[in-house]
Amino acid sequence: MARPETIRLHSDIRKEFERMSAIKEHGVTKFSPAYILKDIAVRFYKSPKTIENIVFGRTSIVDNYQAVLFA
């Protein structure tokens, strides 16, 4: 069982990825996925690869948010 802090961290990372992915300027996405992953990695003190694994569900931790996001 994952610690509540870890579950909250993963949830916050996924929410931030979704928020930044939804930002549009002139009808197109403002930030590339690579930029978003690197920006979030800096904010949360993680490597971009770790952020990628969390966002795309490649971890052993599953929470309700992930189940809804990738259903």
Secondary structure, 3 states (H helix, E strand, C coil): CCCHHHHHHHHHHHHHHHHHHCCEECCEECCCHHHHHHHHHHHHCCCHHHHHHHHCCCCCCCCHHHHHHCC
